Amino acid sequence: MMNQSKSNSTCLFLLLLLLQYMHPTPITAQEVEEEREFDYQEDSEKGPKYWGELRNEWEACKNGKLQSPVDLLNQVVQVRPNKGEIKLKYKPSNATIRNRGHDISVQWNVGDAGSIEINGTDYFLQQCHWHSPSEHTIEGKRFDMELHMVHLIPDATVENNIVVVAYLYKVGKPDKFLLKLSKDINTMIDVKEERHRGVVDPRDARKGGSKFYKYIGSLTVPPCTEGVTWIVHKKLTTVSREQVELLREAVHDFAELNARPLQALNRRDVHFHGPESHIRG
């Protein structure tokens, strides 16, 4: 009788395992929650002040001296005339919208959507994504949202092969670029997935004028790679409060406010390109 009881117990155990395998949703949901590698919450062990301790390859997040974002102070910038050394050469191309959990991004195949040319060198558009509130500040002022257009030279052996163009937003009229993507973003709220969007024109996203800040910094998410050229446009554009809320609602709860804290400038040069008379305008 004891052997039979053990046999019945074994069968029941195997049956439970089979049922768990056939209906894994609760366990999978828990694994998705636990698999996130970093977050933005101040009181979290995976928050920004601990990023550099979570992985060896993320050490720059803690020990790097060229980290981003920074506060762009007029009194420490060097004024440079804008001689057209930076040219945007974007073009429409098929894109994928991704909810990466910590942000919403639009991604193109490198080279398909054009490039930014800096002093004769092309850096090809790879993706764009949003942060709210803004990560960079100007004279201590933080804005409602920031868009990053990420460009690179695919050859990893090239030093300083990443360029990020940043646009700052204040709440006002809706942003036309986001209007075209809102329906897709709505369908992936709190769901980590990607969707092929068809043709997306990155020219719809550019909002800059002739005045911008330029400095050498880092990626603002792990691994916080340094040697990134930052171009931060001073001209503000507008985004509706509903669009900001949509981006916050779409990502996971730990990233609703997905701006990395300001980093030390550490005596870096910051160049302001534009007419000197407008630097304080």
ZIUR-V44187 format. One record per residue. N is the residue number from 1. PSI is psi in whole degrees, 0 to 359 (NA if undefined). OMEGA is omega in radians with two decimals (none if undefined). D_LAST is the distance of its C-alpha to the last C-alpha in Angstrom with 2 decimals. Layout:
n = {N:N}
psi = {PSI:PSI}
omega = {OMEGA:OMEGA}
d_last = {D_LAST:D_LAST}
This chain:
n = {1:2:3:4:5:6:7:8:9:10:11:12:13:14:15:16:17:18:19:20:21:22:23:24:25:26:27:28:29:30:31:32:33:34:35:36:37:38:39:40:41:42:43:44:45:46:47:48:49:50:51:52:53:54:55:56:57:58:59:60:61:62:63:64:65:66:67:68:69:70:71:72:73:74:75:76:77:78:79:80:81:82:83:84:85:86:87:88:89:90:91:92:93:94:95:96:97:98:99:100:101:102:103:104:105:106:107:108:109:110:111:112:113:114:115:116:117:118:119:120:121:122:123:124:125:126:127:128:129:130:131:132:133:134:135:136:137:138:139:140:141:142:143:144:145:146:147:148:149:150:151:152:153:154:155:156:157:158:159:160:161:162:163:164:165:166:167:168:169:170:171:172:173:174:175:176:177:178:179:180:181:182:183:184:185:186:187:188:189:190:191:192:193:194:195:196:197:198:199:200:201:202:203:204:205:206:207:208:209:210:211:212:213:214:215:216:217:218:219:220:221:222:223:224:225:226:227:228:229:230:231:232:233:234:235:236:237:238:239:240:241:242:243:244:245:246:247:248:249:250:251:252:253:254:255:256:257:258:259:260:261:262:263:264:265:266:267:268:269:270:271:272:273:274:275:276:277:278:279:280:281}
psi = {322:319:321:321:317:321:318:319:319:317:318:319:316:323:318:319:319:316:321:322:321:334:73:7:309:319:317:318:320:320:321:319:324:345:349:137:339:162:185:7:131:324:11:147:351:15:174:323:350:359:318:351:352:328:148:321:356:14:329:332:334:319:354:149:357:48:156:155:172:164:129:101:128:327:350:3:154:127:129:138:142:104:19:25:351:124:129:127:56:161:154:145:159:140:162:133:130:134:105:11:310:351:172:131:154:126:136:155:133:124:333:328:16:200:174:130:124:116:41:356:132:129:121:137:129:311:166:154:169:148:140:131:187:153:313:151:158:119:38:356:126:147:177:333:158:133:133:124:113:126:153:161:119:335:106:346:348:127:149:53:11:134:130:125:126:139:137:145:148:156:132:231:152:148:125:325:314:328:322:340:352:321:317:318:323:328:353:31:123:23:122:100:177:155:129:123:346:206:127:129:109:345:338:343:337:133:0:160:213:358:125:158:147:130:169:125:224:171:149:8:158:140:15:38:133:171:16:130:123:134:107:113:137:327:129:145:178:154:144:155:325:324:320:316:324:314:322:323:328:322:173:159:326:354:19:323:95:47:124:142:156:146:160:138:328:49:21:150:133:123:136:120:122:177:133:325:344:0:330:16:NA}
omega = {3.14:3.13:3.13:3.13:3.10:3.14:3.12:3.13:3.13:3.13:-3.14:3.13:3.13:3.12:3.13:3.09:3.14:3.13:3.12:3.13:-3.10:-3.09:-2.97:-2.95:-3.10:-3.12:3.14:3.14:3.12:3.13:3.11:3.14:-3.06:-3.02:-3.12:-3.01:3.08:3.08:-3.06:-3.06:-3.06:-3.06:-3.10:3.06:3.07:-3.13:-3.02:-3.08:3.12:-3.07:-3.07:-3.14:-3.05:3.11:3.11:-3.10:3.08:-3.04:-3.13:3.12:-3.11:-3.00:-3.11:3.14:-3.12:-3.01:3.12:0.10:3.11:3.01:-3.09:-3.07:-3.10:-3.06:3.13:-3.11:3.03:-3.08:3.10:3.07:3.10:-3.08:3.10:-3.13:3.10:-3.11:3.05:-3.12:-3.11:3.05:-3.13:3.12:3.08:-3.08:3.08:3.05:-3.10:2.89:-3.08:-3.13:-3.14:3.05:3.01:-3.11:3.00:-3.02:3.07:2.96:-3.07:3.14:-3.07:-3.03:3.08:-2.97:2.91:-3.14:3.12:-3.13:3.06:3.14:3.14:2.99:-2.95:-3.13:3.12:-3.08:2.97:3.12:-3.03:3.00:3.02:-0.05:-3.12:3.08:3.06:3.04:3.08:-3.07:3.10:-3.10:3.08:-3.06:-2.98:-3.09:3.10:3.10:3.09:3.02:-2.99:-3.12:3.11:2.91:-3.02:-3.13:-3.07:3.14:3.12:3.12:3.11:-3.01:-3.13:3.03:3.07:3.05:-3.07:3.06:-3.10:-3.04:2.93:-3.12:-3.13:3.12:3.14:3.06:-3.04:3.13:3.12:3.12:-3.11:-3.07:-2.99:-3.11:3.12:3.13:3.13:-3.07:-3.12:3.12:3.11:3.11:-3.12:-3.07:3.07:-3.10:3.09:-2.99:-2.99:-3.06:3.04:-3.09:-3.13:3.09:3.11:-3.06:-3.03:-3.05:-2.93:3.01:-3.10:-3.09:-3.14:3.05:3.14:3.11:3.10:-3.10:-3.05:2.89:-3.10:3.00:3.09:0.24:3.09:-3.12:-3.12:-3.09:3.13:3.04:3.13:3.02:-3.06:-3.10:-3.12:-3.12:3.13:2.98:-3.02:3.07:-3.13:3.10:3.13:3.13:3.07:-3.13:3.11:3.13:3.13:-3.14:-3.05:-3.09:3.13:-3.02:-3.08:-3.08:3.13:2.99:-2.94:3.08:3.06:3.09:3.13:-3.14:-3.13:3.13:3.08:3.03:3.10:3.03:3.00:-3.12:3.03:-3.12:-3.13:3.13:-3.12:-3.10:-3.10:-3.04:3.12:-3.10:none}
d_last = {90.48:87.96:87.27:86.81:84.38:82.35:82.44:81.22:78.40:77.37:77.38:75.29:72.76:72.52:72.16:69.24:67.54:68.10:66.65:63.60:63.10:63.52:61.06:58.39:55.48:55.24:55.52:53.05:50.49:50.94:50.52:47.26:45.97:47.10:46.01:42.28:41.36:38.19:36.18:33.11:34.96:34.55:38.24:39.56:41.45:39.57:36.12:33.25:34.59:37.89:36.84:37.77:41.24:42.18:42.95:43.51:41.29:38.39:38.57:35.14:33.65:35.06:35.41:32.71:30.24:27.68:27.15:24.43:22.30:20.11:17.18:14.26:13.28:10.65:13.46:15.91:14.34:15.53:13.42:15.52:15.49:15.86:19.43:20.49:22.41:21.80:23.64:24.44:28.08:28.90:31.95:33.79:36.36:38.54:36.92:38.05:36.38:37.20:37.12:37.13:37.53:34.33:32.12:32.41:32.07:32.61:34.51:35.50:38.10:36.41:36.13:36.86:33.32:31.93:29.60:26.40:27.05:25.47:26.74:29.82:30.70:30.91:30.16:31.79:30.42:32.53:31.03:28.13:28.01:26.01:25.21:24.56:22.79:20.25:21.40:18.20:15.76:12.22:12.34:15.62:14.61:17.10:17.00:20.04:20.94:20.43:22.20:23.63:25.02:27.60:28.94:31.71:34.28:37.57:39.31:39.01:40.22:36.95:34.70:31.15:32.08:29.55:26.01:24.03:21.06:19.21:17.37:15.97:17.11:16.99:20.12:20.44:22.30:24.61:23.70:26.01:26.84:28.04:29.92:32.10:32.96:33.40:37.14:37.87:35.85:37.76:41.03:40.31:39.20:40.29:42.33:41.75:42.40:41.15:41.46:41.53:39.09:39.97:37.39:33.73:31.07:28.19:26.20:25.87:23.85:21.09:17.79:15.31:13.20:12.81:10.33:12.35:13.78:17.45:20.13:23.84:24.96:27.57:28.60:27.72:31.27:34.60:35.64:32.12:32.72:30.67:29.50:27.17:24.24:21.16:18.38:15.81:13.44:9.93:10.29:12.40:15.73:18.38:21.82:24.50:25.89:29.23:28.02:26.69:30.03:31.99:30.59:31.40:34.81:35.73:35.51:37.95:37.62:36.68:33.47:32.15:29.23:28.93:25.99:27.06:26.04:23.48:25.13:25.08:22.87:25.86:24.22:23.05:20.73:17.41:15.92:12.42:13.16:11.03:10.05:9.55:7.54:4.67:5.51:3.77:0.00}
